[in-house]
């Protein structure tokens, strides 16, 4: 079997049997096509362990980050596991392949509560000063505040927020249905009265009550408020408040986790709210949370019970 034919079978499997979302399918296609460039003349059974090692060395040589290399190899591993399971190959080259790809630990960048307060205070002041409540500018300002409040209130990824549908939000109860990575669904609540009031105002001025199948966040053309547009919106307000930080949507997600941890919330609950598949992913926030660490050491460390002062 030629490698190109095997890849087509795998893509069909990912789309119709695994039901992967279009974004993931596109990423798979890019990674597999890159692999295909080096082995297009090969038959699938000719791909060996040494070929895979050579490919990894090439990725290193092209200065890809370890995280990117691990993703590309994970896609190939899924591909060969599929071929082995469907008995399209007798020997899986990944079976006895050992790869040590250790990522450097990079602590997530966050905004502290004071910085978040500064952004929201600026926006709510603009809203209060706005005289023309029927204007497009006012509508978009309310939309921007809603976007930032939801990023902070729920800890959702920017892709999850941008693709949120009206039908997935129950403003009366504050329940929001999130469709995360791997088409995994989770429910998170917005409990703050001020934020819920703002959501009601936004729904009313954008006339969303009877448009359940449409996107919740809209641009001035009533189209989907895209991920890139959200990033640019934050960049604009970052300049307006003269912040020295490069504020991104993901920083609100990180802040959501670290601030909850500071309040003593169990990391397993935070894992569930963030939609992390593994607790190890969430535990990175225990490293970045110095304030909580100080609180623990100050109140729990046994040294506090020792006194040598005369």
PECORQUI-V724735 format. One record per run of one state. SS is the DSSP state (H for helix, E for strand, - for the rest). FROM is the first residue (numbers start at 1). LEN is the number of residues. If there is no record, write none. Layout:
BEGIN
SS;FROM;LEN, SS;FROM;LEN
END
This chain:
BEGIN
-;1;1, E;2;1, H;3;15, -;18;4, H;22;18, -;40;3, E;43;1, H;44;3, -;47;2, H;49;13, -;62;4, H;66;20, -;86;27, H;113;17, -;130;6, H;136;19, -;155;3, H;158;5, -;163;2, E;165;1, H;166;3, E;169;2, -;171;4, E;175;5, -;180;1, H;181;3, -;184;1, E;185;5, -;190;3, H;193;13, -;206;9, E;215;1, -;216;2, E;218;1, -;219;5, E;224;1, -;225;2, H;227;14, -;241;8, H;249;14, -;263;4, H;267;8, -;275;4, H;279;4, -;283;1, H;284;5, -;289;1, H;290;11, -;301;1, H;302;4, -;306;5
END
